[in-house]
């Protein structure tokens, strides 16, 4: 048996799979599927499964998903979220990240967030179609909203829902603008600018339609909470400073 350590990078020519990412971040590299051919996705997934026993591919259409699943039939594809995945996190993180969705048209982005959270080992309850046009639909669930440890709030049009939710809760809110809306919504730019301009404190914003990014951030918050705060304060010192002061 060889004592040679496993390679940190799998060079496939068209892609360099970063196997060290799990050691650094706690999660294997996630594959952005849009723009990749099915055979390229399949080759990357093969390396990830061989080394990490799990894989997640985002933004995959049904035709390419079916082709990849012929090579790796143990996976699961969801046409709403367009996620293709194998395996799950080895441990479940404590707490929950609720995914709140303004309208049915926002569900693809909301489900991308929710199912990414579940793949990362996070409990992700959903609350759908509670946009501000019928605010009573949201307020009927106010008690449940306050029990969530993190909230991901997905909205298009003018992007008002995250501000309202942030004003109701004492937990971090991650706002996700979507490209849903009529002409002046500018394919999500209006919602993005509205969320960035919100006066509600405790809200952060990710890019347009980026449910995956919101889920990653929410999981990171819960992972940090589970780890606990460092007992000693952190100080940055020059490498030449050996005084310990």
C-alpha positions as semicolon CSV with decimal commas, in nm:
position;residue;x (nm);y (nm);z (nm)
1;X;0,000;0,000;0,000
2;X;0,132;0,345;-0,091
3;X;0,187;0,604;0,183
4;X;0,140;0,883;-0,070
5;X;-0,113;1,138;0,061
6;X;-0,428;1,188;-0,145
7;X;-0,414;1,465;-0,403
8;X;-0,569;1,795;-0,298
9;X;-0,669;1,878;-0,656
10;X;-0,815;1,648;-0,922
11;X;-0,714;1,796;-1,257
12;X;-0,970;1,694;-1,520
13;X;-0,836;1,929;-1,784
14;X;-1,156;2,132;-1,806
15;X;-1,192;2,156;-1,425
16;X;-0,974;2,136;-1,117
17;X;-1,173;1,976;-0,834
18;X;-1,073;2,121;-0,497
19;X;-1,072;1,828;-0,253
20;X;-0,911;2,034;0,022
21;X;-1,217;2,255;0,047
22;X;-1,391;2,015;0,286
23;X;-1,095;2,041;0,527
24;X;-1,105;2,421;0,505
25;X;-1,479;2,486;0,500
26;X;-1,634;2,166;0,633
27;X;-1,820;2,102;0,305
28;X;-1,696;1,961;-0,027
29;X;-1,680;2,185;-0,332
30;X;-2,025;2,256;-0,476
31;X;-2,062;2,249;-0,855
32;X;-2,234;2,533;-1,045
33;X;-2,402;2,336;-1,321
34;X;-2,513;2,615;-1,553
35;X;-2,295;2,630;-1,864
36;X;-2,141;2,285;-1,808
37;X;-2,211;1,986;-2,030
38;X;-2,362;1,673;-1,874
39;X;-2,042;1,473;-1,926
40;X;-1,840;1,745;-1,752
41;X;-2,076;1,746;-1,454
42;X;-2,066;1,367;-1,441
43;X;-1,687;1,358;-1,436
44;X;-1,667;1,615;-1,157
45;X;-1,932;1,433;-0,953
46;X;-1,741;1,106;-0,994
47;X;-1,434;1,260;-0,828
48;X;-1,640;1,421;-0,550
49;X;-1,824;1,099;-0,468
50;X;-1,505;0,894;-0,470
51;X;-1,336;1,129;-0,222
52;X;-1,622;1,278;-0,017
53;X;-1,921;1,043;-0,067
54;X;-2,150;1,338;-0,135
55;X;-2,195;1,606;-0,399
56;X;-2,423;1,897;-0,484
57;X;-2,476;2,051;-0,826
58;X;-2,680;2,370;-0,866
59;X;-2,870;2,511;-1,168
60;X;-2,914;2,190;-1,368
61;X;-3,194;2,144;-1,621
62;X;-3,387;1,818;-1,644
63;X;-3,217;1,688;-1,959
64;X;-2,865;1,720;-1,818
65;X;-2,977;1,587;-1,480
66;X;-3,116;1,273;-1,642
67;X;-2,787;1,222;-1,829
68;X;-2,578;1,261;-1,514
69;X;-2,806;1,030;-1,315
70;X;-2,751;0,757;-1,572
71;X;-2,385;0,760;-1,465
72;X;-2,457;0,814;-1,094
73;X;-2,805;0,669;-1,026
74;X;-2,798;0,712;-0,647
75;X;-2,852;1,088;-0,679
76;X;-3,169;1,294;-0,650
77;X;-3,289;1,571;-0,880
78;X;-3,555;1,832;-0,802
79;X;-3,690;2,022;-1,106
80;X;-3,818;2,317;-0,900
81;X;-3,490;2,404;-0,729
82;X;-3,283;2,258;-1,017
83;X;-3,057;2,092;-0,760
84;X;-2,889;1,757;-0,819
85;X;-2,735;1,594;-0,514
86;X;-2,592;1,279;-0,359
87;X;-2,560;1,210;0,014
88;X;-2,611;1,451;0,301
89;X;-2,407;1,616;0,575
90;X;-2,269;1,364;0,828
91;X;-2,415;1,570;1,113
92;X;-2,728;1,779;1,164
93;X;-2,666;2,132;1,283
94;X;-2,869;2,250;1,584
95;X;-3,132;2,515;1,527
96;X;-3,331;2,603;1,218
97;X;-3,319;2,832;0,918
98;X;-3,670;2,920;0,801
99;X;-3,717;2,996;0,432
100;X;-3,988;3,257;0,376
101;X;-4,110;3,312;0,021
102;X;-4,311;3,612;-0,099
103;X;-4,489;3,450;-0,395
104;X;-4,529;3,121;-0,577
105;X;-4,317;3,258;-0,864
106;X;-4,027;3,292;-0,617
107;X;-4,038;2,922;-0,523
108;X;-3,749;2,805;-0,745
109;X;-3,509;3,034;-0,560
110;X;-3,666;2,958;-0,221
111;X;-3,640;2,584;-0,281
112;X;-3,279;2,619;-0,394
113;X;-3,213;2,775;-0,054
114;X;-3,420;2,526;0,147
115;X;-3,286;2,213;-0,020
116;X;-2,928;2,338;-0,002
117;X;-2,981;2,389;0,371
118;X;-3,108;2,034;0,408
119;X;-2,809;1,898;0,217
120;X;-2,588;2,095;0,458
121;X;-2,761;1,936;0,757
122;X;-2,993;2,223;0,854
123;X;-3,362;2,198;0,944
124;X;-3,535;2,430;0,695
125;X;-3,908;2,489;0,752
126;X;-4,085;2,670;0,467
127;X;-4,341;2,950;0,466
128;X;-4,462;3,029;0,114
129;X;-4,681;3,289;-0,058
130;X;-4,679;3,543;0,228
131;X;-4,587;3,858;0,035
132;X;-4,675;4,209;0,150
133;X;-4,974;4,236;-0,086
134;X;-5,159;4,027;0,174
135;X;-4,971;4,106;0,494
136;X;-5,216;3,910;0,710
137;X;-5,080;3,589;0,556
138;X;-4,741;3,668;0,707
139;X;-4,864;3,799;1,042
140;X;-5,063;3,479;1,098
141;X;-4,726;3,306;1,142
142;X;-4,554;3,572;1,352
143;X;-4,492;3,339;1,648
144;X;-4,327;3,075;1,430
145;X;-4,112;3,339;1,262
146;X;-3,971;3,451;1,596
147;X;-3,870;3,092;1,680
148;X;-3,640;3,056;1,377
149;X;-3,269;3,098;1,450
150;X;-3,200;3,239;1,102
151;X;-3,445;3,345;0,831
152;X;-3,395;3,349;0,456
153;X;-3,654;3,577;0,296
154;X;-3,704;3,552;-0,080
155;X;-3,894;3,819;-0,277
156;X;-3,915;3,977;-0,620
157;X;-4,116;4,276;-0,745
158;X;-4,021;4,568;-0,513
159;X;-3,853;4,337;-0,259
160;X;-4,038;4,466;0,048
161;X;-4,092;4,140;0,239
162;X;-3,745;4,104;0,402
163;X;-3,774;4,449;0,562
164;X;-4,110;4,357;0,714
165;X;-3,982;4,024;0,846
166;X;-3,668;4,184;0,988
167;X;-3,884;4,428;1,183
168;X;-4,071;4,138;1,344
169;X;-3,786;3,913;1,459
170;X;-3,468;3,915;1,665
171;X;-3,272;3,674;1,445
172;X;-3,045;3,734;1,145
173;X;-3,236;3,777;0,819
174;X;-3,077;3,700;0,483
175;X;-3,267;3,866;0,199
176;X;-3,273;3,716;-0,149
177;X;-3,399;3,934;-0,435
178;X;-3,544;3,743;-0,730
179;X;-3,576;3,836;-1,095
180;X;-3,957;3,800;-1,071
181;X;-4,159;4,106;-1,169
182;X;-4,278;4,337;-1,445
183;X;-4,062;4,569;-1,656
184;X;-3,960;4,825;-1,394
185;X;-3,843;4,546;-1,164
186;X;-3,544;4,526;-1,402
187;X;-3,501;4,149;-1,359
188;X;-3,444;4,180;-0,986
189;X;-3,238;4,499;-0,971
190;X;-3,527;4,693;-0,815
191;X;-3,572;4,430;-0,543
192;X;-3,196;4,420;-0,483
193;X;-3,170;4,797;-0,444
194;X;-3,477;4,807;-0,221
195;X;-3,328;4,542;0,009
196;X;-2,988;4,714;0,017
197;X;-3,163;5,042;0,104
198;X;-3,381;4,897;0,381
199;X;-3,385;5,069;0,717
200;X;-3,454;4,747;0,910
201;X;-3,144;4,645;1,107
202;X;-3,019;4,288;1,118
203;X;-3,069;4,211;0,749
204;X;-2,805;4,114;0,496
205;X;-2,855;4,075;0,120
206;X;-2,720;3,827;-0,134
207;X;-2,720;3,849;-0,512
208;X;-3,027;3,822;-0,735
209;X;-3,172;3,468;-0,742
210;X;-2,888;3,340;-0,520
211;X;-3,077;3,098;-0,296
212;X;-2,766;2,882;-0,272
213;X;-2,556;3,170;-0,136
214;X;-2,819;3,255;0,124
215;X;-2,832;2,893;0,241
216;X;-2,455;2,876;0,271
217;X;-2,453;3,193;0,482
218;X;-2,734;3,069;0,708
219;X;-2,560;2,735;0,761
220;X;-2,241;2,921;0,849
221;X;-2,423;3,121;1,116
222;X;-2,566;2,804;1,270
223;X;-2,229;2,628;1,248
224;X;-2,066;2,918;1,434
225;X;-2,339;2,915;1,699
226;X;-2,289;2,541;1,749
227;X;-1,914;2,585;1,784
228;X;-1,946;2,859;2,043
229;X;-1,747;3,177;2,100
230;X;-1,370;3,163;2,152
231;X;-1,271;3,206;2,518
232;X;-0,975;3,430;2,437
233;X;-0,996;3,746;2,227
234;X;-0,839;3,734;1,882
235;X;-0,540;3,956;1,810
236;X;-0,349;3,993;1,486
237;X;0,023;4,034;1,526
238;X;0,309;4,070;1,281
239;X;0,486;3,741;1,200
240;X;0,803;3,903;1,338
241;X;0,635;3,982;1,670
242;X;0,730;3,706;1,914
243;X;0,688;3,909;2,230
244;X;0,340;3,769;2,298
245;X;0,214;4,117;2,386
